[in-house]
Amino acid sequence: MHWDVVEVQPAGNRTLKVRFSDGLTGTIRLDPSYCNGVFGPLLDDKLLEQATVQHGVVTWPNGLDLAPDTMYKEIRQSQIKHYEVGQSKQINGVARA
């Protein structure tokens, strides 16, 4: 699919650079507020930087992964090609995840 991730690189400050199979590039930042429950281990910056691509998906050695279709949609719609994972958005004054 066009949203398959083909490359991921750590970029510092809890941020990863990603490139998709159709050539779209951008960054994602995992806000610490997102890193709870099963994603709690990603509070460790060293683990966060161990992200790799497996079958078009950003994954970590502990088995966690991020949905590439959501990353693609958010990056594509962003003027600065960036997606803040875990930051809520205000839509008509209501916070949305």
Secondary structure as UniProt FT lines:
FT   TURN            2..3
FT   STRAND          5..12
FT   TURN            13..14
FT   STRAND          15..20
FT   TURN            21..22
FT   STRAND          25..30
FT   HELIX           32..34
FT   HELIX           37..43
FT   HELIX           45..48
FT   TURN            49..50
FT   STRAND          52..54
FT   TURN            55..56
FT   STRAND          57..59
FT   TURN            61..62
FT   STRAND          65..66
FT   HELIX           68..77
FT   TURN            79..80
FT   STRAND          82..85
FT   STRAND          89..91
FT   TURN            92..93
FT   STRAND          94..96
//
